């Protein structure tokens, strides 16, 4: 389809009128192929999405909530959205002690996932409250 669009764009730019069947096609210059992120960048974005979703909801977040936040973030990056299975796989990786060999960035609880960074912020607030 991209070859056809390219040919129709050349015809349109030359000043020749397009056939009526081509009037419904979108001949804009943007490419259909969205930016593909490598696995490391996508993993970092999934963590950021989990952190933002946790901060908004103030409770453990589920995979679909992280994916929704990730879709909101990908609007600014103009990248193709990952599948729900990919997001779930990355969340499992981010919460795997075996993968990191130490404390993972996400903590897996029964209700969903808690970002370690947000969990540590909560602990700091609790200790400050005890001194006040």
Rosetta blueprint (number, residue, H / E / L):
1 X L
2 X H
3 X H
4 X H
5 X H
6 X H
7 X H
8 X H
9 X H
10 X H
11 X H
12 X H
13 X H
14 X H
15 X L
16 X L
17 X L
18 X L
19 X L
20 X H
21 X H
22 X H
23 X L
24 X L
25 X L
26 X L
27 X L
28 X L
29 X L
30 X L
31 X L
32 X L
33 X L
34 X L
35 X E
36 X L
37 X L
38 X L
39 X H
40 X H
41 X H
42 X H
43 X H
44 X H
45 X H
46 X H
47 X H
48 X H
49 X H
50 X H
51 X H
52 X H
53 X H
54 X H
55 X H
56 X H
57 X H
58 X L
59 X L
60 X L
61 X E
62 X L
63 X H
64 X H
65 X H
66 X H
67 X H
68 X H
69 X H
70 X H
71 X H
72 X H
73 X H
74 X H
75 X H
76 X H
77 X H
78 X L
79 X E
80 X L
81 X L
82 X L
83 X L
84 X H
85 X H
86 X H
87 X H
88 X H
89 X H
90 X H
91 X H
92 X H
93 X H
94 X H
95 X L
96 X L
97 X H
98 X H
99 X H
100 X H
101 X L
102 X L
103 X L
104 X L
105 X L
106 X E
107 X E
108 X E
109 X E
110 X L
111 X L
112 X E
113 X E
114 X E
115 X E
116 X H
117 X H
118 X H
119 X H
120 X H
121 X H
122 X H
123 X H
124 X H
125 X H
126 X H
127 X H
128 X H
129 X H
130 X H
131 X H
132 X L
